[in-house]
Amino acid sequence: MSNPFGVRPVVNASATLTALGGSLMPPPALKAMAQAASCFVDLPELHDRVGERLAALTRNEAACVTSGAAAAITLTVASCVGGPAQAFPAEAEVVMFTGQRNGYDYAARLTGARIVEIGPSIAELRAALARRPACVLWFAGAHYAAGALPIEDVLRVARELDPAVPVLVDAAAQIPPVSSLWHFTTGLGADAVIFSGGKGLRGPQASGLVLGRRWIVDRCRAHASPNQEIGRGMKVGKEELLALYAAVEWTLDQDEQALLAGYEQIVDRWIAGLRGLPGVVAERGYPSEAGQPHGRAIVRLLPASGWTRDALVRALWDGDPRIAVGVTGVSGDAIALNPQTLEPGEDVVVLDALVRHLRL
């Protein structure tokens, strides 16, 4: 790419991280973005039309594009806390499992709602729901599973109340599998599900997606730009709208099984290529760091390797090309290599750099 600022591109063997630019958009999304930038439109009308098409593509009642998954949390919680153009009640509550509290809590708290923590028990969930909270916010992914009830149990208990308490699912990084687009809502009955547009969907990084019940989506749109509501600063342009639609369409056209098999082949090559290096143990880890159904190569560094994990991470980052890898392991001795974000041939670049450093 043209680089007048001297910022070096990165070979990304880590993940679809915001700090690394999310993911790489496929040609149809890039083309759609360029076409959108070339004309003026009635933006609210375009929002509605894109939402209708995305809902049909993803087997949902309704859909809307947001300026990222965190913005989608704010808008969906706002939709549950208060209706469009209403002042939010001062004592609104959002129920979350203690084990799922994370850095995105602020997106819910922007509405002024208070987060009520519960443990992974049916009794605690029932007690929290009896207070008539605005909603339950549940985070998908293997890394969030340990301290929470399964989503099926949450939905069953929430449906015992009349009217039922809305259940929102944050599944920002849960593609693959692409079936996540309808699994949580149409399949299980969640009221809304949230995705990042710039991760597995490979749309613009500054995009997100809300899918689910029409009343929630309609309120999300009412709370969002260009309306003078809580989401006024969470602006979605015509470029993001058309590019995300094209990215979703492209993603649904891919052979997901072949894609996942290709990831596994890369992991196998990494493990084979690192085998026999002194003080290095390479093995397959599953699932990925966000719980997607594909493997990673977990590379543990023993004292005989002559490297610490952090020193190796720095050496790869400072090298040419610059390579980003993940870190893992409770003992702080392992890096993780993720095939999801690599372009063809880059897995060889990563392996060559690792072997070169680890043989020093």
SERO-4910 file (N, C-alpha, C, O; in steps of 0.05 Angstrom, whole numbers):
BEGIN
 pado doro    nc1    nc2    nc3   cac1   cac2   cac3    cc1    cc2    cc3    oc1    oc2    oc3
  Met    A     17    -24      0      0      0      0     18     25      0     41     24      9
  Ser    A      7     47    -10     21     72     -8     24     80     21      5     79     36
  Asn    A     48     89     28     54     93     57     70    118     61     94    117     68
  Pro    A     57    142     57     72    167     60     78    174     89     93    193     94
  Phe    A     67    159    108     70    166    137     92    149    150     99    154    173
  Gly    A    103    130    136    124    113    148    114     93    168    130     82    183
  Val    A     88     88    169     77     67    186     78     40    172     66     37    151
  Arg    A     93     22    183     98     -3    170     73    -22    170     60    -24    191
  Pro    A     67    -35    148     45    -55    148     53    -79    165     77    -83    171
  Val    A     33    -94    174     36   -116    192     27   -142    180      5   -142    168
  Val    A     43   -163    183     33   -190    177     19   -199    203     32   -202    224
  Asn    A     -7   -202    201    -23   -206    225    -28   -236    230    -46   -248    217
  Ala    A    -13   -248    248    -17   -276    257    -28   -276    285    -25   -295    300
  Ser    A    -42   -254    292    -53   -251    319    -83   -256    319    -93   -277    328
  Ala    A    -99   -237    309   -128   -239    310   -139   -214    296   -125   -196    288
  Thr    A   -166   -214    293   -180   -191    282   -182   -169    303   -204   -162    311
  Leu    A   -160   -158    310   -159   -138    332   -163   -110    321   -153   -103    300
  Thr    A   -178    -94    336   -181    -66    329   -155    -52    327   -151    -36    309
  Ala    A   -136    -58    345   -111    -44    345    -94    -50    320    -75    -36    314
  Leu    A   -100    -72    306    -86    -79    282   -103    -73    256    -95    -80    234
  Gly    A   -126    -61    260   -142    -53    237   -165    -72    231   -177    -70    209
  Gly    A   -171    -91    249   -194   -108    245   -187   -131    226   -173   -150    233
  Ser    A   -198   -129    201   -193   -149    181   -188   -135    154   -188   -110    153
  Leu    A   -184   -151    133   -180   -139    107   -205   -143     90   -216   -165     88
  Met    A   -215   -121     78   -240   -123     63   -235   -136     36   -215   -132     23
  Pro    A   -254   -154     28   -252   -166      2   -259   -146    -20   -271   -125    -15
  Pro    A   -251   -153    -45   -256   -134    -67   -284   -123    -70   -288    -99    -74
  Pro    A   -305   -140    -67   -332   -129    -70   -339   -107    -49   -353    -88    -55
  Ala    A   -328   -110    -25   -333    -90     -4   -318    -64    -11   -329    -42     -7
  Leu    A   -294    -67    -20   -278    -43    -28   -292    -28    -51   -293     -3    -51
  Lys    A   -302    -43    -70   -315    -31    -93   -341    -17    -84   -346      6    -93
  Ala    A   -356    -29    -66   -381    -17    -57   -375      9    -41   -390     28    -44
  Met    A   -354      8    -26   -346     32    -10   -339     55    -29   -347     78    -24
  Ala    A   -323     49    -49   -315     70    -68   -340     81    -83   -342    105    -87
  Gln    A   -358     64    -91   -382     73   -105   -399     91    -87   -410    111    -96
  Ala    A   -401     83    -62   -418     99    -43   -406    126    -39   -420    146    -35
  Ala    A   -379    128    -40   -366    154    -35   -369    173    -58   -362    197    -56
  Ser    A   -380    164    -80   -380    180   -105   -407    195   -109   -410    209   -129
  Cys    A   -426    192    -90   -452    206    -94   -465    213    -67   -458    202    -47
  Phe    A   -484    231    -69   -500    238    -46   -525    220    -46   -534    211    -67
  Val    A   -535    214    -22   -560    198    -19   -576    209      4   -567    225     20
  Asp    A   -601    199      5   -618    203     29   -609    182     49   -616    159     46
  Leu    A   -592    190     68   -579    170     86   -599    154    102   -596    130    104
  Pro    A   -620    166    115   -639    149    129   -652    128    111   -657    106    119
  Glu    A   -659    136     87   -671    117     68   -652     94     62   -660     71     60
  Leu    A   -626    101     58   -606     80     52   -603     62     76   -601     37     73
  His    A   -603     73    100   -602     56    124   -625     36    124   -620     12    129
  Asp    A   -649     45    118   -672     27    118   -670      6     97   -676    -18    102
  Arg    A   -661     13     73   -660     -6     51   -638    -27     56   -642    -51     52
  Val    A   -615    -18     66   -594    -37     72   -602    -55     95   -597    -79     95
  Gly    A   -616    -44    115   -625    -60    137   -645    -82    128   -643   -105    137
  Glu    A   -663    -75    110   -682    -94    100   -668   -117     86   -674   -141     89
  Arg    A   -648   -110     69   -633   -131     54   -616   -148     73   -614   -172     69
  Leu    A   -604   -136     93   -587   -151    111   -605   -170    128   -596   -193    134
  Ala    A   -628   -161    136   -647   -179    151   -654   -203    134   -654   -226    144
  Ala    A   -660   -199    109   -667   -221     91   -643   -240     87   -646   -265     88
  Leu    A   -619   -229     84   -595   -246     80   -589   -263    104   -580   -286    102
  Thr    A   -594   -252    128   -586   -265    153   -609   -279    167   -606   -289    189
  Arg    A   -633   -281    154   -656   -296    164   -666   -284    190   -676   -298    208
  Asn    A   -665   -257    192   -674   -243    216   -698   -225    210   -703   -219    187
  Glu    A   -712   -218    231   -735   -200    228   -727   -172    219   -740   -160    203
  Ala    A   -704   -163    230   -695   -136    223   -665   -133    228   -653   -150    241
  Ala    A   -654   -112    217   -624   -108    219   -618    -79    217   -632    -64    204
  Cys    A   -596    -71    230   -586    -44    225   -556    -44    228   -544    -59    243
  Val    A   -543    -26    213   -514    -23    213   -507     -1    234   -520     20    235
  Thr    A   -487     -7    250   -477     12    270   -448     19    265   -435      8    247
  Ser    A   -437     37    281   -409     45    278   -391     28    296   -375     38    311
  Gly    A   -395      2    294   -379    -17    309   -396    -32    329   -419    -25    334
  Ala    A   -385    -54    341   -400    -70    359   -405    -56    386   -426    -60    398
  Ala    A   -386    -40    395   -390    -26    420   -413     -6    418   -429     -3    436
  Ala    A   -414      8    395   -437     26    390   -463     10    389   -484     20    399
  Ala    A   -462    -14    378   -486    -30    377   -496    -38    405   -520    -39    410
  Ile    A   -477    -43    424   -485    -48    452   -500    -24    463   -521    -27    474
  Thr    A   -488      0    459   -501     24    470   -529     27    458   -548     33    473
  Leu    A   -532     23    433   -558     28    420   -578      7    427   -602     14    431
  Thr    A   -570    -18    429   -590    -39    437   -598    -36    466   -621    -40    472
  Val    A   -579    -30    483   -586    -26    511   -604     -1    513   -624     -2    528
  Ala    A   -598     20    499   -615     44    499   -643     37    490   -663     48    500
  Ser    A   -645     19    471   -671     11    460   -688     -4    482   -712     -2    482
  Cys    A   -674    -18    499   -688    -32    521   -693    -14    545   -713    -18    559
  Val    A   -675      4    550   -678     22    573   -701     42    569   -716     47    588
  Gly    A   -703     52    545   -725     72    540   -731     72    510   -714     66    494
  Gly    A   -755     79    503   -763     81    476   -751    104    461   -736    120    473
  Pro    A   -756    106    436   -744    128    420   -752    156    431   -775    160    438
  Ala    A   -732    173    431   -737    201    439   -748    204    468   -761    224    474
  Gln    A   -742    185    485   -751    187    513   -727    191    531   -705    181    524
  Ala    A   -730    204    553   -709    206    573   -706    179    586   -726    165    592
  Phe    A   -681    171    590   -676    145    602   -683    146    632   -676    165    646
  Pro    A   -696    125    642   -702    124    671   -676    122    687   -657    110    679
  Ala    A   -677    135    710   -652    138    726   -643    111    738   -620    108    743
  Glu    A   -662     93    743   -655     68    757   -655     44    739   -659     21    748
  Ala    A   -651     47    713   -650     24    695   -627      5    702   -606     14    709
  Glu    A   -632    -21    699   -612    -41    705   -607    -59    681   -626    -65    666
  Val    A   -582    -67    678   -574    -86    658   -561   -110    673   -542   -106    688
  Val    A   -572   -133    669   -562   -157    683   -539   -169    667   -541   -174    643
  Met    A   -516   -174    681   -493   -188    669   -482   -208    689   -484   -204    713
  Phe    A   -471   -229    678   -457   -248    695   -430   -236    703   -416   -224    687
  Thr    A   -423   -240    729   -398   -229    739   -374   -238    722   -356   -223    716
  Gly    A   -374   -263    713   -352   -274    698   -351   -263    670   -331   -268    656
  Gln    A   -371   -248    661   -371   -236    634   -366   -206    635   -367   -194    613
  Arg    A   -362   -195    658   -355   -166    659   -329   -162    643   -311   -178    646
  Asn    A   -328   -141    627   -305   -137    609   -303   -108    602   -318    -91    611
  Gly    A   -284   -102    585   -278    -75    578   -299    -61    561   -298    -37    557
  Tyr    A   -320    -76    553   -341    -64    537   -365    -57    555   -386    -48    544
  Asp    A   -363    -61    581   -385    -53    599   -393    -24    595   -416    -17    596
  Tyr    A   -373     -7    590   -378     22    587   -399     28    566   -414     47    568
  Ala    A   -400     11    545   -419     16    524   -448     14    533   -465     28    524
  Ala    A   -452     -4    553   -479     -6    565   -484     17    584   -506     28    586
  Arg    A   -463     24    599   -466     44    620   -468     73    609   -476     91    624
  Leu    A   -462     77    583   -466    103    571   -495    112    573   -501    136    573
  Thr    A   -514     93    575   -542    100    577   -550    110    604   -572    119    609
  Gly    A   -531    107    624   -538    113    651   -548     89    667   -553     90    691
  Ala    A   -551     66    653   -560     42    666   -539     31    685   -515     35    681
  Arg    A   -548     18    706   -531      6    725   -528    -24    719   -549    -37    715
  Ile    A   -504    -35    719   -500    -63    714   -504    -78    741   -491    -72    761
  Val    A   -521    -98    740   -526   -116    763   -512   -142    757   -519   -156    738
  Glu    A   -493   -149    774   -478   -174    770   -492   -198    784   -503   -195    805
  Ile    A   -490   -220    770   -500   -245    782   -480   -268    776   -464   -266    758
  Gly    A   -482   -288    793   -465   -312    788   -479   -331    770   -502   -327    762
  Pro    A   -466   -353    763   -477   -372    744   -497   -391    756   -493   -415    757
  Ser    A   -519   -380    766   -540   -397    778   -567   -388    769   -572   -364    766
  Ile    A   -585   -408    766   -613   -402    758   -626   -385    779   -641   -366    773
  Ala    A   -621   -391    805   -634   -376    826   -626   -347    826   -643   -329    829
  Glu    A   -600   -341    821   -592   -313    820   -604   -299    796   -611   -275    797
  Leu    A   -605   -313    773   -617   -301    749   -646   -294    754   -655   -273    747
  Arg    A   -661   -313    766   -690   -308    771   -693   -284    790   -711   -267    785
  Ala    A   -676   -282    810   -678   -260    829   -673   -233    815   -686   -213    820
  Ala    A   -653   -233    797   -647   -208    783   -669   -201    764   -676   -177    761
  Leu    A   -681   -220    750   -702   -215    731   -728   -205    745   -744   -191    734
  Ala    A   -732   -214    770   -755   -206    785   -755   -176    790   -776   -164    795
  Arg    A   -732   -163    788   -730   -134    792   -738   -119    766   -738    -95    766
  Arg    A   -745   -134    745   -753   -122    720   -731   -104    708   -736    -80    704
  Pro    A   -708   -116    703   -686   -100    691   -693    -93    662   -712   -104    650
  Ala    A   -678    -74    651   -682    -67    623   -676    -90    604   -690    -94    584
  Cys    A   -655   -106    611   -647   -127    593   -626   -144    607   -615   -137    628
  Val    A   -620   -167    595   -597   -183    602   -577   -180    579   -585   -182    555
  Leu    A   -552   -175    585   -531   -173    565   -512   -197    569   -499   -199    589
  Trp    A   -511   -214    549   -496   -240    550   -475   -240    528   -481   -233    505
  Phe    A   -450   -248    536   -428   -247    517   -422   -276    507   -417   -294    523
  Ala    A   -421   -279    481   -416   -305    469   -386   -309    466   -370   -290    465
  Gly    A   -378   -335    465   -350   -341    462   -340   -359    484   -347   -356    507
  Ala    A   -322   -378    477   -312   -397    497   -298   -383    520   -298   -392    542
  His    A   -285   -360    514   -270   -345    535   -289   -332    555   -279   -323    576
  Tyr    A   -315   -330    549   -334   -319    568   -352   -340    581   -369   -333    598
  Ala    A   -348   -365    574   -367   -386    582   -365   -395    611   -385   -402    624
  Ala    A   -341   -393    622   -336   -406    649   -353   -394    671   -362   -408    689
  Gly    A   -357   -368    671   -371   -355    693   -400   -348    687   -410   -329    700
  Ala    A   -413   -362    669   -440   -354    661   -457   -379    656   -446   -400    650
  Leu    A   -483   -375    657   -501   -396    648   -501   -398    618   -496   -377    605
  Pro    A   -507   -421    606   -510   -422    577   -533   -404    568   -552   -400    583
  Ile    A   -531   -394    544   -551   -376    534   -579   -389    533   -599   -376    537
  Glu    A   -580   -416    528   -606   -429    528   -620   -427    555   -644   -423    556
  Asp    A   -605   -430    577   -617   -427    603   -626   -398    609   -647   -393    620
  Val    A   -610   -379    600   -617   -351    604   -643   -345    590   -661   -332    601
  Leu    A   -645   -353    565   -669   -348    549   -694   -362    562   -715   -350    563
  Arg    A   -690   -386    571   -713   -401    582   -723   -386    607   -748   -383    610
  Val    A   -706   -377    624   -714   -364    649   -726   -336    642   -746   -328    654
  Ala    A   -714   -322    624   -724   -296    616   -752   -298    604   -768   -279    608
  Arg    A   -758   -320    591   -784   -323    578   -806   -331    599   -830   -331    592
  Glu    A   -798   -338    623   -818   -345    643   -834   -321    652   -856   -323    662
  Leu    A   -822   -297    649   -835   -272    657   -854   -262    635   -850   -268    612
  Asp    A   -875   -248    643   -893   -237    624   -897   -207    631   -910   -202    652
  Pro    A   -887   -188    615   -873   -194    590   -844   -203    596   -833   -197    617
  Ala    A   -833   -217    577   -806   -227    580   -786   -205    580   -790   -184    568
  Val    A   -764   -209    595   -742   -190    595   -725   -194    570   -718   -217    565
  Pro    A   -719   -173    555   -703   -177    531   -675   -188    537   -663   -180    557
  Val    A   -666   -205    520   -639   -217    522   -623   -208    498   -630   -214    475
  Leu    A   -600   -195    503   -582   -185    482   -557   -202    482   -546   -207    503
  Val    A   -548   -210    459   -524   -227    456   -503   -211    442   -507   -202    419
  Asp    A   -480   -207    455   -457   -196    441   -441   -219    429   -429   -234    444
  Ala    A   -440   -220    403   -425   -241    389   -406   -228    370   -403   -237    347
  Ala    A   -393   -207    379   -377   -190    361   -358   -205    344   -355   -199    320
  Ala    A   -344   -225    356   -323   -239    341   -331   -268    335   -313   -284    329
  Gln    A   -357   -274    336   -365   -302    333   -371   -311    304   -389   -326    299
  Ile    A   -356   -300    285   -357   -309    258   -328   -314    249   -312   -296    250
  Pro    A   -321   -338    241   -339   -361    237   -348   -372    264   -336   -367    285
  Pro    A   -370   -388    263   -386   -397    240   -405   -375    231   -415   -360    247
  Val    A   -410   -375    205   -428   -354    194   -456   -359    204   -473   -340    203
  Ser    A   -463   -383    212   -490   -389    223   -496   -373    248   -519   -372    256
  Ser    A   -475   -361    261   -480   -344    284   -499   -321    277   -513   -310    294
  Leu    A   -500   -314    251   -517   -291    242   -547   -297    248   -562   -278    252
  Trp    A   -555   -322    249   -583   -329    255   -586   -348    278   -608   -351    288
  His    A   -564   -360    287   -566   -380    308   -577   -369    334   -595   -381    346
  Phe    A   -567   -346    343   -575   -336    369   -604   -324    369   -618   -326    389
  Thr    A   -612   -313    346   -638   -300    345   -659   -319    334   -676   -329    349
  Thr    A   -659   -325    308   -678   -343    296   -677   -371    308   -698   -383    312
  Gly    A   -653   -380    314   -650   -407    324   -657   -410    353   -672   -428    361
  Leu    A   -646   -393    371   -649   -396    399   -670   -377    411   -682   -383    432
  Gly    A   -675   -355    398   -696   -337    408   -686   -312    422   -703   -299    435
  Ala    A   -660   -305    421   -651   -280    433   -665   -257    419   -672   -259    395
  Asp    A   -668   -235    433   -682   -212    421   -664   -197    402   -674   -185    383
  Ala    A   -638   -197    407   -620   -183    388   -592   -196    391   -585   -205    413
  Val    A   -577   -195    370   -549   -204    370   -532   -183    356   -541   -170    337
  Ile    A   -508   -180    367   -490   -158    358   -465   -170    346   -454   -189    357
  Phe    A   -456   -159    324   -431   -168    311   -414   -144    304   -424   -122    299
  Ser    A   -388   -148    304   -370   -129    292   -371   -132    262   -370   -155    252
  Gly    A   -372   -110    248   -371   -112    219   -343   -117    208   -339   -126    186
  Gly    A   -323   -110    224   -295   -110    215   -279   -133    224   -254   -133    223
  Lys    A   -292   -154    234   -277   -178    242   -282   -200    222   -274   -198    199
  Gly    A   -296   -222    230   -300   -244    212   -317   -238    187   -314   -251    167
  Leu    A   -333   -217    189   -349   -209    166   -333   -194    145   -341   -193    121
  Arg    A   -310   -184    153   -291   -171    135   -302   -146    121   -296   -139     98
  Gly    A   -319   -132    136   -329   -106    127   -311    -84    138   -289    -89    148
  Pro    A   -320    -59    135   -304    -37    146   -301    -40    176   -319    -49    190
  Gln    A   -277    -32    186   -272    -35    215   -292    -18    231   -301    -26    253
  Ala    A   -299      5    221   -317     24    235   -346     17    229   -362     34    223
  Ser    A   -353     -9    231   -380    -18    226   -387    -40    245   -370    -55    254
  Gly    A   -413    -42    251   -423    -64    267   -451    -71    257   -461    -58    239
  Leu    A   -463    -91    269   -488   -101    259   -506   -110    282   -497   -125    299
  Val    A   -531   -101    283   -551   -110    301   -572   -126    286   -583   -116    266
  Leu    A   -577   -150    294   -597   -167    282   -617   -176    303   -610   -180    326
  Gly    A   -643   -178    296   -662   -188    315   -690   -176    312   -699   -171    289
  Arg    A   -703   -172    334   -731   -164    334   -734   -135    323   -717   -118    328
  Arg    A   -756   -131    308   -759   -105    295   -761    -82    315   -751    -61    309
  Trp    A   -774    -87    338   -778    -65    356   -751    -55    366   -747    -31    371
  Ile    A   -732    -73    371   -705    -65    380   -691    -50    358   -679    -29    362
  Val    A   -691    -61    334   -678    -48    311   -689    -21    305   -675     -2    300
  Asp    A   -716    -18    306   -728      8    301   -719     28    322   -715     51    315
  Arg    A   -717     19    347   -708     38    367   -678     44    364   -670     67    370
  Cys    A   -663     25    356   -634     30    350   -632     52    330   -616     71    333
  Arg    A   -647     50    308   -646     71    287   -655     98    298   -644    118    291
  Ala    A   -675     98    315   -685    123    326   -665    136    345   -663    160    346
  His    A   -649    120    359   -628    130    377   -602    138    362   -585    150    374
  Ala    A   -600    131    337   -574    133    323   -574    158    305   -595    170    299
  Ser    A   -550    165    297   -546    187    277   -561    180    252   -562    157    244
  Pro    A   -573    200    238   -570    229    242   -589    241    262   -591    266    264
  Asn    A   -603    225    278   -622    236    298   -606    247    321   -584    238    327
  Gln    A   -618    266    335   -604    279    357   -610    264    383   -624    273    401
  Glu    A   -598    240    384   -603    222    407   -575    212    417   -555    223    409
  Ile    A   -575    192    435   -551    183    447   -530    173    427   -506    174    432
  Gly    A   -540    164    404   -521    154    384   -514    174    362   -503    166    341
  Arg    A   -518    199    367   -512    219    347   -482    219    339   -476    222    315
  Gly    A   -465    214    358   -436    213    352   -428    186    340   -405    184    331
  Met    A   -445    166    339   -438    140    329   -447    138    300   -464    121    292
  Lys    A   -436    155    284   -445    160    256   -437    137    238   -414    128    239
  Val    A   -455    128    221   -450    108    200   -454    123    173   -475    133    168
  Gly    A   -433    122    157   -435    135    131   -445    117    110   -448     92    113
  Lys    A   -452    128     87   -461    112     64   -440     92     56   -447     71     45
  Glu    A   -415     99     60   -393     81     53   -393     55     69   -390     33     59
  Glu    A   -397     59     96   -398     35    113   -423     19    108   -422     -6    108
  Leu    A   -445     32    102   -470     17     97   -467     -2     73   -473    -25     75
  Leu    A   -458      9     51   -456     -8     27   -434    -28     28   -436    -50     18
  Ala    A   -412    -20     41   -389    -38     42   -395    -61     61   -388    -84     55
  Leu    A   -409    -56     83   -416    -78    101   -436    -97     88   -434   -121     91
  Tyr    A   -455    -86     74   -474   -103     60   -459   -121     40   -465   -145     39
  Ala    A   -441   -110     25   -426   -126      5   -409   -147     19   -406   -169      9
  Ala    A   -398   -140     43   -381   -159     57   -398   -182     68   -389   -205     67
  Val    A   -422   -176     78   -439   -198     88   -447   -216     65   -447   -240     67
  Glu    A   -454   -204     43   -462   -220     19   -439   -237     10   -442   -261      4
  Trp    A   -415   -226     10   -391   -241      2   -385   -263     22   -379   -286     14
  Thr    A   -387   -258     48   -382   -278     68   -401   -302     65   -393   -325     68
  Leu    A   -426   -296     60   -446   -317     58   -441   -334     33   -450   -357     32
  Asp    A   -427   -324     13   -421   -339    -11   -397   -357     -9   -392   -373    -26
  Gln    A   -381   -354     13   -357   -369     16   -362   -398     24   -383   -403     36
  Asp    A   -344   -415     17   -345   -443     26   -332   -444     54   -307   -446     56
  Glu    A   -348   -442     75   -337   -440    102   -321   -465    110   -300   -462    123
  Gln    A   -330   -488    102   -316   -513    109   -288   -513     97   -269   -522    109
  Ala    A   -287   -505     72   -260   -504     58   -243   -483     72   -218   -487     75
  Leu    A   -254   -461     80   -239   -440     93   -227   -450    120   -204   -446    125
  Leu    A   -244   -463    136   -235   -474    161   -214   -496    157   -195   -498    172
  Ala    A   -218   -512    136   -198   -533    131   -171   -521    123   -150   -531    130
  Gly    A   -172   -498    108   -147   -484    101   -133   -473    126   -109   -474    127
  Tyr    A   -148   -464    146   -136   -454    171   -122   -478    184    -99   -474    194
  Glu    A   -135   -501    185   -122   -524    199    -97   -533    184    -78   -542    198
  Gln    A    -96   -531    158    -72   -538    143    -49   -519    151    -26   -528    153
  Ile    A    -55   -494    154    -34   -475    161    -24   -481    189      0   -481    194
  Val    A    -42   -487    208    -33   -494    235    -16   -519    234      5   -520    248
  Asp    A    -23   -539    218     -7   -564    216     21   -557    205     40   -568    215
  Arg    A     23   -539    186     49   -532    175     66   -518    195     90   -522    196
  Trp    A     54   -500    211     69   -486    231     80   -506    252    104   -505    259
  Ile    A     63   -524    261     72   -544    281     95   -561    270    114   -566    284
  Ala    A     91   -571    245    112   -587    233    138   -572    230    160   -582    234
  Gly    A    136   -546    222    160   -530    217    175   -523    242    199   -517    240
  Leu    A    162   -523    265    175   -516    290    184   -540    306    198   -538    326
  Arg    A    177   -563    296    183   -588    310    214   -592    311    227   -588    290
  Gly    A    224   -598    333    253   -604    336    270   -581    343    294   -585    349
  Leu    A    259   -557    344    275   -534    353    279   -536    383    261   -542    397
  Pro    A    304   -530    392    309   -534    421    293   -516    439    291   -491    434
  Gly    A    280   -527    459    265   -512    478    239   -501    468    227   -483    480
  Val    A    229   -512    446    204   -503    434    184   -526    433    191   -548    423
  Val    A    160   -521    443    139   -541    441    115   -528    426    104   -509    436
  Ala    A    109   -538    403     87   -527    387     64   -548    385     69   -571    379
  Glu    A     40   -539    391     17   -557    390     -7   -541    381     -8   -517    382
  Arg    A    -28   -556    374    -53   -544    365    -69   -536    389    -73   -551    407
  Gly    A    -79   -511    388    -98   -502    407   -125   -498    394   -127   -490    371
  Tyr    A   -146   -504    409   -174   -501    398   -192   -494    421   -190   -505    443
  Pro    A   -212   -476    417   -216   -460    393   -198   -436    392   -178   -435    406
  Ser    A   -204   -417    375   -188   -393    373   -191   -376    398   -206   -383    416
  Glu    A   -177   -353    400   -177   -337    424   -205   -326    431   -210   -321    454
  Ala    A   -222   -323    410   -249   -313    415   -269   -335    414   -294   -330    414
  Gly    A   -260   -360    411   -279   -382    411   -289   -391    384   -307   -407    382
  Gln    A   -277   -380    362   -285   -390    336   -276   -418    331   -256   -427    343
  Pro    A   -290   -433    315   -285   -462    311   -262   -468    292   -265   -481    272
  His    A   -238   -458    300   -214   -466    284   -190   -466    303   -191   -453    324
  Gly    A   -169   -479    295   -146   -482    312   -127   -459    310   -129   -442    292
  Arg    A   -108   -459    328    -85   -441    328    -61   -458    334    -63   -480    345
  Ala    A    -37   -447    328    -13   -460    337     -4   -446    363      1   -422    364
  Ile    A     -2   -462    385      7   -452    410     36   -460    413     43   -483    413
  Val    A     54   -440    415     83   -444    416     93   -437    444     94   -414    451
  Arg    A    101   -458    459    112   -453    486    142   -452    485    155   -468    471
  Leu    A    153   -434    500    182   -429    501    193   -438    527    188   -426    548
  Leu    A    209   -460    526    222   -470    550    249   -455    554    258   -443    535
  Pro    A    261   -457    577    286   -443    582    308   -450    561    324   -433    554
  Ala    A    307   -475    551    328   -483    532    326   -468    505    344   -468    489
  Ser    A    303   -455    500    300   -440    476    317   -415    476    324   -404    454
  Gly    A    324   -405    499    339   -380    501    322   -355    498    333   -333    497
  Trp    A    296   -358    497    278   -336    492    257   -335    515    249   -355    525
  Thr    A    249   -310    521    224   -307    536    202   -301    516    208   -293    493
  Arg    A    178   -305    524    156   -299    506    156   -270    497    154   -265    473
  Asp    A    159   -251    516    157   -223    509    180   -214    491    176   -198    473
  Ala    A    204   -226    495    226   -219    478    221   -228    449    228   -214    430
  Leu    A    210   -252    446    204   -262    419    182   -246    406    184   -240    382
  Val    A    162   -238    421    140   -221    410    152   -195    400    145   -186    378
  Arg    A    170   -183    415    183   -158    407    200   -161    382    199   -145    364
  Ala    A    215   -183    381    233   -188    359    217   -191    333    225   -181    312
  Leu    A    195   -205    334    178   -208    311    166   -182    302    164   -175    279
  Trp    A    157   -166    322    145   -140    316    166   -120    304    159   -104    287
  Asp    A    190   -122    314    211   -104    305    224   -113    279    241    -98    268
  Gly    A    218   -137    270    231   -148    246    221   -136    220    205   -117    220
  Asp    A    231   -147    199    223   -138    172    216   -163    155    234   -177    147
  Pro    A    190   -169    151    167   -152    157    160   -152    187    168   -170    202
  Arg    A    144   -133    194    133   -132    221    111   -153    224     93   -155    208
  Ile    A    114   -170    245     95   -192    249     82   -190    276     96   -186    296
  Ala    A     56   -192    277     41   -192    302     32   -220    309     21   -234    291
  Val    A     37   -228    334     27   -254    343     12   -250    369     14   -229    382
  Gly    A     -4   -270    377    -18   -269    402     -2   -279    425     19   -292    420
  Val    A    -11   -274    449      2   -286    472    -18   -302    488    -42   -295    487
  Thr    A     -9   -323    501    -28   -340    515    -12   -355    536     12   -353    538
  Gly    A    -27   -370    553    -14   -386    573    -13   -373    600     -3   -351    602
  Val    A    -22   -387    620    -23   -375    647      5   -371    658      9   -354    675
  Ser    A     24   -386    648     52   -383    657     67   -362    642     91   -357    648
  Gly    A     55   -350    622     68   -328    607     91   -337    590    110   -323    585
  Asp    A     89   -362    580    112   -373    564    104   -381    536    120   -394    523
  Ala    A     81   -372    526     72   -382    500     62   -359    482     50   -340    492
  Ile    A     66   -362    456     54   -345    436     33   -362    421     34   -386    421
  Ala    A     14   -348    409     -7   -361    394     -7   -350    365     -6   -326    361
  Leu    A     -7   -369    346     -7   -362    318    -35   -368    306    -44   -391    307
  Asn    A    -48   -347    296    -75   -350    286    -75   -348    256    -65   -328    245
  Pro    A    -86   -368    241    -86   -367    212   -108   -349    200   -107   -343    176
  Gln    A   -128   -340    216   -151   -327    205   -145   -301    190   -159   -295    171
  Thr    A   -125   -287    199   -121   -260    188    -98   -258    168    -89   -237    161
  Leu    A    -89   -281    159    -66   -282    140    -75   -282    111    -95   -294    104
  Glu    A    -60   -268     95    -63   -270     66    -48   -294     55    -29   -303     69
  Pro    A    -54   -304     31    -40   -327     20    -10   -323     20      0   -303     11
  Gly    A      4   -343     31     33   -342     32     45   -330     57     69   -334     62
  Glu    A     29   -315     72     40   -302     96     46   -322    118     62   -317    136
  Asp    A     33   -345    118     39   -365    138     68   -374    136     81   -380    156
  Val    A     79   -375    111    106   -382    107    125   -360    117    146   -366    129
  Val    A    117   -336    113    133   -313    124    135   -315    154    156   -310    165
  Val    A    113   -321    167    112   -323    196    130   -346    205    146   -343    224
  Leu    A    128   -369    193    144   -392    200    173   -387    196    190   -393    214
  Asp    A    181   -375    174    209   -370    168    221   -351    189    243   -355    198
  Ala    A    205   -330    197    215   -311    217    219   -325    244    238   -320    258
  Leu    A    200   -342    251    202   -356    277    226   -374    277    241   -374    297
  Val    A    229   -390    256    252   -409    255    279   -394    256    298   -402    269
  Arg    A    279   -371    242    304   -355    241    311   -345    269    335   -347    278
  His    A    291   -335    284    297   -325    311    303   -348    330    321   -345    347
  Leu    A    289   -369    329    291   -391    348    316   -407    344    324   -423    362
  Arg    A    329   -404    321    355   -418    316    379   -401    324    401   -411    323
  Leu    A    374   -376    332    396   -359    339    410   -369    364    430   -357    373
***
